[in-house]
């Protein structure tokens, strides 16, 4: 597939969703040998929070396979995160960088090196284009395998599903003090979270809007490894349901945590600005 076809707003969302981080130490394997005991939602949510990834800085390399109907492609890249502040991505095909993305709580900017253009945009532009309501906090949570930050805890229901705990929340809204820029930023989501009963790490999570239930983001986390006494998923699969069903498989390497990072993003003066 031509890289120019990769570099679109739709694939930017896919690529951003596809970049999860991993570590390169011994794999943690858990075999469930007996039925798990029932636990209350409050207890499970507390354990989830206790076992979430904790970091300020994070970087990794990745490779990914992408499928959308009959279209298939592979790409690689780098990701850098300053938690709750910046997500930086570099996407390459055959070792040549084609796209550099800088994401903040308020903005989404990218440089297309193939056709020498750039975009300065925001979440409102992206969501209007894709007819959805993703934001920085949802994106970051799916990238690192944590629960969504800065959202109300909501009322969870706890069940057991195939030897894992499942938490179901039928209404999670963004906390008012974290709403930015737009009056429609208070989003309400239905969310499901599956937890490993021994490690309490998220093994699967999905989210969909209450008003647009045909739009759904589903992530599955696997191959957990230990780094600095924390567990990270080495592999994950994203399924994005909009008008089409998109699948992305991601594998990570060369993880670093809490090493201060830079986020280079210089737009050459010869590049032309484009808009959606």
Buried (B, 14 or more C-beta within 10 A) or exposed (E): EEBEEBBEBBBBBBBBBBBBBBBBBEEBEEEEEEEEEEBEBEEBBEBBEEBBBBBBBBBBBBBBBBEBEEEEBEBBBBBBBBBBBBBBBBBBBEEEBBBBBBBBBEBBBBBBBBEEBBBBBBBBBBBEBBEBBBBBBBBBBBBBBBBBBBBBEBEBEBEBEEEBBBBBBBEBBBEEEBBEEEEEBEBBBBBBBBBBBEBBBBBBBBBBBEEEEEBBBBBBBEBBBEBEEBBBBBBBBBBBBBEEEBBBBBBBEEBBBEEEBEBEBEBEEEBEEEEE
